[in-house]
Amino acid sequence: MADLNIAEIPYETGEIHFRYSRRLSEDESRWIRHGLFVEYHLNGKVASEGTYVDGAEHGNWREYYETGNLAAEGRYENGQETGNWKYWNEDGTPCDD
């Protein structure tokens, strides 16, 4: 099993923009996202969260407004959206289909 490394990528202002786990490719030429991933709004609240497997989104994902309210929730399979995704308005009410 490959060793995982935590990456923190800041905004130009210094606040954390992305935090995720990654591993080196087999030839050690590049980093590959693998494991938990979190993106943050400038205000420090979570913008999106999910999991990567070998560089592709995989599993449950959530996206949030800057207020912290849930914006979207769904699932990825090997980097592709799959199944039914749910969406909410910024005030927390469900979006109409």
C-alpha positions in Angstrom: 0.0 0.0 0.0 1.3 3.5 -0.9 2.1 6.0 1.8 -0.4 8.9 1.9 0.6 12.5 2.3 -1.7 15.4 3.3 -1.7 18.4 1.0 -2.9 21.8 2.0 -3.2 24.3 -0.8 -3.9 27.9 0.3 -5.7 30.9 -1.3 -3.3 33.8 -2.2 -4.4 35.3 1.1 -3.1 32.3 3.1 -6.4 30.6 4.1 -6.7 26.9 3.3 -8.5 26.4 -0.1 -8.0 22.6 -0.5 -6.9 19.9 2.0 -6.7 16.3 0.7 -4.7 13.1 1.0 -2.5 12.0 -1.9 0.0 9.4 -2.9 2.9 9.3 -5.4 2.3 7.6 -8.7 4.2 4.3 -9.1 6.9 6.0 -11.2 7.0 8.8 -8.6 6.5 11.4 -11.3 3.3 13.0 -9.9 0.9 13.2 -7.0 -2.5 11.4 -7.2 -5.4 12.4 -5.0 -6.4 9.4 -3.0 -8.6 9.5 0.1 -10.5 12.4 1.8 -10.8 15.7 0.0 -12.1 19.0 1.4 -12.4 22.4 -0.4 -13.0 25.5 1.7 -14.6 28.9 1.0 -12.5 31.9 1.8 -14.6 32.3 5.0 -13.2 29.0 6.3 -16.5 27.0 5.8 -16.5 23.8 3.8 -17.3 24.3 0.1 -17.2 20.6 -0.9 -16.1 17.3 0.6 -15.8 13.7 -0.7 -13.3 11.0 -1.5 -10.9 10.3 -4.3 -9.8 6.8 -5.4 -6.7 6.8 -7.6 -7.2 10.3 -8.8 -11.0 10.2 -9.5 -13.9 11.3 -7.3 -15.6 8.2 -5.9 -18.3 7.8 -3.3 -20.5 10.3 -1.6 -19.9 14.0 -2.2 -21.5 17.2 -0.7 -21.2 20.8 -1.8 -22.1 23.8 0.5 -22.9 27.4 0.1 -20.6 30.0 1.9 -23.3 30.2 4.6 -22.7 26.5 5.4 -26.0 25.4 4.1 -26.0 22.2 1.9 -26.1 23.0 -1.8 -25.8 19.5 -3.4 -25.4 15.9 -2.4 -24.8 12.9 -4.6 -22.4 10.1 -5.6 -19.5 9.7 -8.0 -18.3 6.4 -9.5 -14.8 6.6 -11.0 -15.0 10.4 -11.6 -18.6 10.4 -13.0 -21.7 11.6 -11.3 -24.1 8.7 -10.8 -27.6 8.2 -9.5 -29.9 10.9 -8.3 -28.3 14.1 -7.0 -30.2 16.4 -4.6 -29.9 20.2 -4.7 -30.9 22.9 -2.3 -31.4 26.6 -2.5 -29.2 28.8 -0.4 -32.0 29.3 2.1 -32.0 25.5 2.7 -35.2 24.8 0.7 -35.1 21.9 -1.8 -34.7 22.9 -5.5 -37.6 22.1 -7.7 -36.9 19.2 -10.2 
